[in-house]
Amino acid sequence: MERREAFSRLRPVCPACGYIHFIDPKVAVGVVLEDHGRILLIRRANPPEQGQWSFPAGFVDSGEDPARAAEREAQEETGLSVQVLKVLDVVARAAPNEGADILIVYSAQAVGGTLAPGDDAADARYFGPSEIPADLAFPSTRKIVGEWKAMRPPPPTLPPS
């Protein structure tokens, strides 16, 4: 293989037969799961961003439906069985340490299981808008959690006494 211009980009091309190898993007999924106005975050047990907080997320396997991958990843990392409700956002890679080129973020609801960290999560717990840890992993986590906080109703104000 040698690198040649093909379809407006440098790509690996076989000089003997002309086969062009297209490098496919890596796709990941994440889940925003709420309970009583709080968001579920996991503390990452492994690099990258080990020890920092993120929503449950992971890679989509070849041939796997992304929504089912999101449900699988949530169950593996939190012990909760979840049902995907809708797509919240699609985020392009913002930093080299993010791992995926494309992140599909879903909202979901718990339908069973018991909250317990698993797989590559060292901890799993719910946080209210004012309790979000400062050490959030990845620009995509900060973006999604920031959007989630912005959509929360403001705390009630007490009338002057």
C-alpha positions in Angstrom: 0.0 0.0 0.0 1.1 3.5 -0.7 -0.5 6.8 0.1 -2.1 8.5 -2.9 -4.7 11.1 -3.6 -8.1 9.3 -3.9 -11.5 11.0 -3.6 -10.0 14.3 -2.5 -7.8 12.8 0.3 -4.6 10.9 0.8 -5.5 7.3 1.3 -3.8 3.9 1.3 -3.9 2.5 -2.3 -2.5 -0.8 -3.6 -0.1 0.0 -6.5 -0.7 -3.4 -8.1 -4.5 -3.5 -8.3 -5.6 0.1 -7.4 -7.6 -1.0 -4.3 -8.4 2.0 -2.2 -8.6 1.4 1.6 -11.1 3.7 3.3 -10.4 4.1 7.0 -13.8 4.1 8.7 -14.6 6.3 11.7 -14.8 4.7 15.2 -18.3 5.2 16.6 -19.1 5.4 20.3 -22.4 5.8 22.2 -23.3 7.4 25.5 -26.3 7.4 27.8 -27.8 10.3 29.8 -29.8 8.7 32.5 -31.8 10.7 35.0 -33.4 10.0 38.3 -35.3 12.7 40.3 -33.5 15.5 38.5 -30.0 14.0 38.8 -27.7 12.6 36.1 -25.9 9.3 36.4 -22.1 9.5 36.0 -19.4 6.9 36.2 -15.8 7.3 37.4 -13.5 5.9 34.8 -11.4 2.9 36.0 -9.1 2.9 33.0 -7.2 5.3 30.8 -7.8 7.5 29.1 -9.1 10.0 31.7 -8.8 7.3 34.5 -10.4 8.6 37.7 -12.5 11.2 36.0 -16.3 11.2 35.6 -18.3 10.7 32.4 -21.8 9.4 31.5 -21.9 5.7 30.7 -20.4 5.2 27.2 -18.5 2.8 25.0 -17.8 1.7 21.4 -20.3 0.3 19.0 -19.3 -3.2 17.7 -19.4 -4.0 14.0 -22.9 -4.8 13.0 -24.4 -3.6 16.3 -27.4 -1.2 16.4 -26.1 1.9 18.2 -29.1 2.2 20.5 -28.6 -1.4 21.6 -24.9 -0.7 22.1 -25.9 2.2 24.3 -28.1 0.0 26.4 -25.4 -2.7 26.6 -22.7 -0.2 27.7 -25.0 1.3 30.3 -25.7 -2.1 31.8 -22.1 -3.2 31.7 -20.9 0.0 33.5 -23.8 0.6 35.9 -25.6 -2.7 36.5 -28.8 -1.0 35.3 -30.9 -2.3 32.5 -31.9 0.8 30.4 -34.2 1.6 27.5 -33.1 4.2 25.0 -35.7 7.0 24.5 -34.2 9.3 21.9 -31.0 10.7 20.4 -29.8 13.8 22.3 -26.8 14.8 20.3 -24.1 13.6 17.9 -20.7 14.9 18.8 -17.6 14.9 16.5 -14.2 14.1 18.1 -13.1 17.2 20.0 -9.8 15.9 21.3 -7.4 13.1 20.4 -8.0 11.3 23.8 -11.7 10.8 23.1 -11.2 7.5 21.3 -14.2 7.8 19.0 -14.6 9.9 15.9 -18.3 10.1 16.4 -20.3 9.9 19.7 -24.0 9.4 19.6 -25.6 10.4 22.9 -29.0 9.0 23.9 -31.4 9.8 26.7 -32.5 6.6 28.4 -34.6 5.4 31.4 -33.8 2.6 33.9 -36.1 -0.4 33.5 -34.4 -2.8 36.0 -31.1 -3.8 37.7 -29.3 -2.4 40.7 -26.9 0.5 40.5 -23.3 -0.8 40.9 -20.1 0.1 39.0 -18.9 -2.6 36.6 -16.8 -3.2 33.6 -14.5 -0.2 33.3 -16.3 2.0 35.9 -14.8 2.4 39.4 -17.9 4.2 40.7 -21.4 5.0 39.5 -23.7 7.6 41.1 -26.3 10.2 40.5 -25.5 14.0 40.8 -27.8 17.0 40.9 -27.0 20.0 38.8 -25.1 21.7 41.6 -23.2 18.5 42.5 -21.5 17.8 39.2 -17.8 16.9 39.8 -15.2 19.3 38.5 -13.1 16.5 37.0 -15.2 15.5 34.0 -13.5 13.4 31.4 -13.4 14.5 27.8 -14.7 17.7 26.0 -17.7 15.7 24.9 -18.6 14.9 28.5 -18.3 18.5 29.5 -20.5 19.6 26.5 -23.3 17.1 27.2 -23.3 17.6 31.0 -23.3 21.4 30.4 -26.3 21.1 28.0 -28.1 18.8 30.6 -27.5 21.4 33.4 -28.7 24.2 31.1 -32.0 22.4 30.5 -32.8 22.0 34.3 -35.3 24.4 35.7 -33.8 27.0 37.9 -34.1 26.3 41.7 -37.1 27.8 43.3 -36.7 31.3 44.8 -38.1 32.0 48.2 -40.2 35.2 48.5 -38.5 38.0 50.6 -39.2 37.7 54.3 
